[in-house]
């Protein structure tokens, strides 16, 4: 990418230190975690099948293997950062989201369809992402009601949020309501959370 258009999205933010207690795993309720997630050499690998069970008995949501990040937040300016990899063939899969909002259950969902990243089902934010590592920065200005998405340090998308709520970041793989591949996978490393002071 052209360096003239890239910036450091974390400038002016302070990193929120994370450890294993900040990670809450969600996976098909009848499947052991190690059959849908691995962690080696600093890389989380998540995978799920279209006919897997939801993450708890009685849920009508699509199958997922995700990490829900703590802490929750309700105000201020927060940022998620991570390096992501999506193998060719994974389609209709949410790879990162902000859960919670005044209007609806999520503030933002970023999905991969046929190698392209979309905001929910449309519009397209970035293209040709299969089989390569790419950096995702997702900034949420709760008080200002704004969301900004950077891919590889380039601003790609900005939109108003869905209102305040009990909010938190999630990453991994989560099937969309329709048009999903049978097998879905994402990999993540160098995941961080930042807050603007």
C-alpha positions in Angstrom: 0.0 0.0 0.0 1.0 3.6 -0.6 2.8 4.8 2.6 1.3 8.3 1.9 -2.1 7.0 2.9 -1.1 4.9 5.9 -0.9 6.0 9.5 -0.5 4.5 12.9 -4.1 4.1 14.2 -2.9 3.5 17.7 -1.2 7.0 18.0 -2.6 8.7 21.1 -3.9 5.5 22.6 -2.6 3.5 25.6 -2.4 -0.3 25.4 -4.7 -2.2 27.9 -2.6 -5.1 29.1 -4.2 -8.5 28.5 -3.5 -12.0 29.9 -5.4 -15.3 29.7 -8.0 -14.0 32.2 -9.1 -11.5 29.6 -10.0 -14.3 27.1 -13.4 -16.0 27.3 -13.8 -18.8 24.8 -17.0 -19.6 23.0 -17.4 -22.8 20.9 -20.0 -25.4 20.0 -21.4 -26.6 23.3 -21.0 -30.3 22.6 -17.4 -30.1 21.3 -14.2 -29.8 23.3 -12.4 -26.6 22.8 -9.2 -28.3 21.4 -11.3 -29.6 18.5 -12.2 -26.1 17.3 -9.3 -24.0 18.5 -5.5 -24.2 18.8 -2.8 -21.9 20.1 0.8 -22.4 18.9 3.7 -20.0 18.5 1.5 -17.0 19.4 -1.2 -17.8 16.8 -4.8 -18.6 17.7 -6.5 -20.8 15.1 -10.3 -21.0 15.1 -12.4 -23.3 13.0 -16.1 -24.3 12.8 -18.4 -26.3 10.6 -21.8 -25.1 9.3 -23.6 -28.0 11.0 -21.9 -27.5 14.4 -24.0 -26.7 17.4 -24.3 -23.1 18.8 -22.3 -22.1 21.8 -25.0 -23.0 24.4 -27.9 -25.3 24.4 -31.1 -23.6 23.4 -29.4 -20.8 21.4 -30.6 -20.3 17.8 -27.4 -18.6 16.7 -25.0 -19.9 14.1 -22.0 -22.0 15.1 -18.9 -20.1 16.3 -15.5 -20.5 17.8 -14.5 -17.1 19.2 -12.7 -15.3 22.0 -14.7 -12.7 23.8 -12.3 -10.1 25.2 -12.6 -8.5 28.6 -12.9 -5.8 29.8 -16.4 -4.6 28.7 -16.7 -0.9 28.0 -19.6 1.6 28.0 -17.9 4.9 27.2 -14.7 6.5 25.9 -12.6 5.6 22.8 -11.5 2.0 22.5 -9.5 0.1 19.8 -9.0 -3.5 18.8 -5.9 -4.5 16.9 -4.8 -7.9 15.5 -3.2 -9.7 12.6 -5.7 -11.9 10.8 -5.4 -14.7 8.3 -8.3 -16.3 6.5 -7.7 -19.4 4.3 -9.2 -19.7 0.8 -12.7 -21.3 0.9 -13.9 -19.7 4.1 -16.9 -17.6 3.3 -19.8 -16.0 5.2 -17.8 -15.9 8.4 -17.6 -13.1 10.9 -14.0 -12.8 12.0 -14.2 -9.8 14.4 -17.1 -7.9 15.9 -18.1 -5.5 18.7 -21.0 -7.0 20.7 -23.6 -4.8 22.3 -25.5 -1.7 21.2 -28.7 0.2 22.0 -30.2 -0.9 18.6 -29.5 -4.6 17.9 -27.1 -7.1 19.5 -23.9 -5.9 17.7 -22.2 -2.6 17.0 -20.2 -3.9 14.1 -19.5 -7.2 12.3 -16.7 -7.7 9.8 -17.3 -10.7 7.6 -15.3 -12.5 4.9 -17.2 -13.4 1.8 -15.1 -15.0 -1.0 -12.0 -13.3 0.2 -13.5 -9.8 0.6 -14.2 -8.1 3.9 -17.7 -6.7 4.3 -19.5 -4.6 7.0 -22.2 -7.2 7.8 -23.2 -8.3 4.2 -22.4 -5.0 2.5 -20.6 -2.7 1.7 -17.2 -4.1 0.8 -14.3 -2.8 3.0 -11.3 -4.6 1.6 -10.7 -7.2 -1.2 -8.5 -10.1 -1.9 -7.7 -11.1 1.7 -7.4 -14.9 1.3 -4.2 -16.7 2.3 -2.3 -13.6 3.6 -1.8 -11.9 7.0 -3.5 -8.5 7.3 -3.8 -6.1 10.2 -7.2 -5.0 11.5 -7.7 -1.9 13.6 -11.2 -1.2 14.8 -11.8 2.1 16.7 -15.0 2.8 18.6 -15.6 6.3 19.8 -18.6 5.5 22.0 -19.3 9.0 23.2 -19.1 10.3 19.6 -21.0 7.4 18.2 -18.4 6.6 15.5 -16.6 3.5 14.2 -13.5 3.5 12.0 -11.9 0.4 10.4 -8.3 0.3 9.3 -6.8 -2.5 7.2 -3.0 -2.5 7.1 -2.9 1.0 8.6 -5.1 2.4 5.9 -8.5 3.8 6.8 -11.1 1.8 4.9 -14.4 2.5 6.5 -16.2 4.9 8.8 -19.8 4.8 10.1 -22.0 5.8 13.0 -22.4 3.1 15.6 -25.7 1.6 16.8 -25.8 3.5 20.1 -24.2 2.8 23.5 -24.5 -0.4 25.5 -22.5 -3.0 27.4 -19.8 -3.4 24.7 -16.9 -5.8 24.1 -14.7 -7.1 21.3 -14.8 -10.6 19.9 -12.6 -12.3 17.3 -12.5 -15.8 15.8 -15.0 -17.3 13.4 -18.8 -17.1 13.5 -21.1 -18.2 10.7 -23.3 -15.6 9.1 -27.1 -16.1 8.9 -26.9 -17.4 5.3 -24.5 -18.2 2.5 -21.8 -19.7 4.6 -19.2 -22.2 3.6 -19.3 -25.6 5.2 -15.8 -25.1 6.8 -14.8 -21.7 8.2 -11.5 -20.7 9.7 -9.6 -17.7 10.8 -6.2 -17.2 12.5 -5.2 -14.4 14.8 -2.0 -13.2 16.4 -0.7 -10.0 18.1 -4.2 -9.2 19.4 -4.3 -6.0 21.5 -6.7 -3.5 23.0 -6.1 0.1 23.3 -7.9 3.0 25.1 -7.6 6.7 24.5 -6.9 8.6 27.7 
